């Protein structure tokens, strides 16, 4: 991902947030970010393909919690099979 002081940049690269994990799934993409103001947690919602499938439209919807470092930068998201615990809105 990249950050800037304005929508037209210049942009500074900060690294990769989410990428394929060959042990869990491939084709991670089309993500959205959600913030729960009640708990203060942030989540990334995305889809991926199961590792045993190469069918283009065989997708699984996933959700993982996002974490940040002391500077507020987004840490890489680790794919899991479990997803997240309930977090009431």
Backbone as a ProteinNet text record, in pm:
[ID]
protein_1_A
[PRIMARY]
XXXXXXXXXXXXXXXXXXXXXXXXXXXXXXXXXXXXXXXXXXXXXXXXXXXXXXXXXXXXXXXXXXXXXXXXXXXXXXXXXXXXXXXXX
[TERTIARY]
84.3	0	88.3	28.8	103.4	24.7	96.5	32.1	76.8	-2.9	30.2	-42.4	1.3	-66.1	-190.8	-207.9	-324.3	-357.2	-476	-519.4	-438.5	-363.9	-284.5	-137.4	-103.2	33.7	122.1	251.2	322.6	300.8	305.7	279.5	409.9	407	521.1	479.1	547.9	516.4	542.9	450.6	463.9	470	461	471.3	341.7	339.2	225.6	143.7	11.9	-76.4	-119.7	-159.2	-217	-164	-113.2	-67.7	-100.1	-91.1	-119.2	-32.6	-92.6	-19.2	-42.3	59.5	40.1	-9.7	2	-48.5	-197.1	-253.1	-392.8	-478.8	-434.7	-515.5	-438.2	-490.6	-427	-521.7	-466.5	-548.5	-616.5	-551.6	-612.8	-634.8	-756.4	-780.6	-916.4	-941.7	-1067.1	-1109.4	-1023	-1049.1	-1119.2	-1177.9	-1239	-1191.4	-1197.9	-1158.5	-1279.3	-1296.6	-1407.8	-1354.9	-1409.1	-1373.3	-1496.1	-1479	-1586	-1561.3	-1638.2	-1613.9	-1637.8	-1716.9	-1745.9	-1622.4	-1551.9	-1434.3	-1303.9	-1309.8	-1189.2	-1108.3	-1156.2	-1081.5	-1107.8	-1007.1	-1017.5	-1009	-1084.5	-1085.7	-1065.5	-1003.9	-993.3	-1078.3	-1165.5	-1253.1	-1206.2	-1185.7	-1129.3	-1176.4	-1139.6	-1167.6	-1037.5	-1041.1	-927.1	-979.4	-893.2	-924.5	-866.3	-941.6	-883.7	-760.7	-662.9	-538.8	-558.3	-665.7	-687.7	-771.7	-792.8	-876.4	-803.3	-821	-769.7	-884.6	-1008.4	-1126.8	-1138.7	-1146.6	-1144.8	-1248.6	-1370.6	-1478.5	-1501.9	-1410.7	-1421.1	-1354	-1434.4	-1380.6	-1442.7	-1362.9	-1405.9	-1393.7	-1498.9	-1493.2	-1430.5	-1336.2	-1259.5	-1255.1	-1230.2	-1213.5	-1101.9	-1012.2	-901.9	-892.2	-842	-819.9	-692.3	-697	-579	-510.8	-377.5	-299.3	-205.5	-164.1	-82.8	39	147.1	265.3	254.5	358.7	355.5	345.3	377.5	365.4	231.3	147.7	18.7	22.6	138.2	148.2	78.6	16.3	-54.5	48	32.7	118.7	63.4	150.2	100.4	-6.2	-109.9	-219.5	-181.7	-204.5	-176.5	-307.3	-311.6	-429.9	-445.5	-570	-599.7	-718.9	-743.2	-865.6	-977.1	-940.6	-1036.9	-1109.6	-1044.4	-1106.2	-1100.2	-1207	-1206.9	-1318.8	-1304.8	-1409.6	-1520.8	-1636.2	-1746.9	-1704	-1748.4	-1718.1	-1841.8	-1926.6	-2055.7	-2041.1	-2116.3	-2114.6	-2197.7
-117.2	0	122.7	237.8	362.7	471.2	572.9	685.1	816.3	920.1	1054.2	1155.8	1279.2	1387.2	1435.9	1395.7	1434.8	1328.9	1335.8	1232.6	1227.2	1330.1	1331.2	1297.2	1262.1	1223.5	1342.8	1323.2	1200.3	1090.7	966.7	852.8	787.2	737.8	666.2	521.9	427.7	286.5	242.8	163.2	111.3	-40.7	-107.3	-253.2	-322.2	-451.9	-536.3	-566.7	-551.9	-581.4	-728	-777	-911.3	-979.1	-1101.4	-1176.1	-1324.2	-1395.4	-1538	-1611.8	-1709.5	-1802.3	-1940.4	-1999.6	-2127.7	-2240.8	-2227.1	-2329.5	-2311.3	-2193.9	-2165	-2135.6	-2047.2	-2011.5	-1924.2	-1912.7	-1832.2	-1722.2	-1627.9	-1525.1	-1430.4	-1397.9	-1304.2	-1170	-1120.1	-993.4	-934.5	-822.1	-748.7	-726.5	-664.3	-647.9	-515.8	-515.4	-396.9	-390.5	-272.1	-254.7	-204.6	-258.7	-220.8	-185.8	-81.9	-43.2	-59.6	-124.7	-136	-29.7	79.6	185.8	142.5	39.7	-8.3	-72.9	-156.7	-226	-156.5	-70.7	-5	-90.6	-210.7	-301.3	-271.5	-303.3	-292.7	-433	-454.5	-584.2	-566.2	-666.5	-671.2	-788.6	-762	-863.5	-882.4	-1005.8	-1033.5	-1169.8	-1205.6	-1341.6	-1407	-1538.1	-1618.1	-1748.6	-1818.9	-1949.7	-2057.4	-2164.5	-2276.1	-2330.7	-2381.2	-2425.4	-2543	-2618	-2733	-2698.7	-2569.2	-2528.1	-2429.8	-2449.1	-2350.5	-2291.2	-2314.5	-2261.5	-2113.1	-2028.2	-1883.6	-1833.8	-1884.7	-1833	-1912.3	-2002.4	-2076.2	-1991.2	-1911.3	-1815.8	-1835	-1805.6	-1812.3	-1671.6	-1623.5	-1491.8	-1507.2	-1417.1	-1428.2	-1293.9	-1301	-1179.5	-1204.4	-1106.8	-1113.5	-978.9	-980.4	-855.1	-788.7	-656.5	-579.9	-527.1	-516	-463.5	-356.1	-268.2	-152.7	-143.8	-87.4	-69.1	62.3	95.9	214.8	345.6	342.1	461.1	467.8	366.5	362.9	293.1	239.6	167.3	32	-11.3	-139.3	-252.7	-348.1	-466.9	-568	-653.2	-755.6	-843.2	-873.4	-958.3	-1104.6	-1186.1	-1329.5	-1401.9	-1474.7	-1554.2	-1667	-1695.2	-1810	-1884.6	-2002.3	-2074.9	-2038.1	-1979.7	-1952.5	-1819.7	-1720.3	-1587.6	-1518.2	-1451.6	-1373.5	-1416.7	-1378.3	-1403.5	-1300.4	-1326.3	-1231	-1098.4	-991.1	-856.4	-773.1	-760.2	-694.4	-547.9	-511.7	-372.9	-282.8
0	0	0	-22.3	-26.2	46.2	94.5	162.8	99.2	122.2	73	159.3	150.5	222.3	149.9	25.3	-53	-155.6	-216	-310.4	-440	-470.7	-593.6	-569.3	-445	-414.8	-387.3	-386.5	-422.4	-317.4	-364	-278.8	-233.8	-111.2	-54.6	-28.8	-90.2	-73.4	70	125.2	261.6	266.9	152.5	152.8	115.5	135.8	99.5	224.2	212.5	325.9	324.2	207.3	196.8	72.3	88.4	-27.8	-10.7	-119.8	-120.7	-19.7	46.9	132.8	73.7	10.7	-58.4	31.5	161.5	253	282.5	250.2	284.8	162.9	75	-40.8	-136.9	-257.3	-361.1	-406.8	-479.8	-542.9	-447.2	-335.8	-241.1	-309.5	-302.2	-368.1	-341	-409.2	-401.2	-257	-181.5	-39.3	-6.2	111.5	171.4	315.4	373.8	512.9	590.3	711	796.7	935	995.3	1132	1220.3	1333	1430.4	1537.6	1538.2	1635	1779.1	1797.1	1932.4	1995.7	1918.5	1972.5	1933.8	1831.9	1782.8	1687.5	1656.4	1569.7	1422.3	1341.4	1196.1	1138	1029	962.5	813	751.6	606.6	560.6	463.8	406.1	262.8	221.6	89.1	41.3	-79.3	-124.9	-167.7	-166.6	-212.3	-269.6	-339.8	-394.6	-303.8	-278.6	-203.3	-277.2	-204.2	-267.8	-362.7	-346.8	-434.7	-557.7	-584	-696.4	-786.4	-916.8	-1012.3	-1094.1	-1047.9	-1113.8	-1079	-1180.5	-1163.1	-1063.9	-1069.8	-986.2	-857.8	-824.3	-698.5	-591.1	-520.7	-425.5	-287.5	-188.6	-49.1	7.8	73.7	136.7	274.7	306.6	430.2	502.2	631.9	712.1	812.8	823.6	919	989.7	1111.3	1182.8	1131.7	1122.5	1083.2	1209.4	1200.8	1312	1259.1	1348.2	1311.1	1401.8	1348.6	1432.3	1510.3	1584.5	1670.8	1592.8	1461.3	1376.5	1303.7	1324.1	1256.7	1121.5	1082.7	956	967.4	859.1	856.8	850.8	940.6	939.9	840	783.2	690.5	756.7	681.3	729.5	707.8	809	801	772.2	660.3	627.5	728.2	765.2	851.2	792.4	844.1	809.9	907.8	1022.8	1128.2	1112.2	1054.7	1046.9	1181.4	1219.9	1344.6	1437.3	1562.8	1661.4	1643.2	1701	1694.9	1754.4	1692.6	1740.6	1711.8	1808.9	1791.1	1749.3	1645	1599	1686.9
[MASK]
+++++++++++++++++++++++++++++++++++++++++++++++++++++++++++++++++++++++++++++++++++++++++

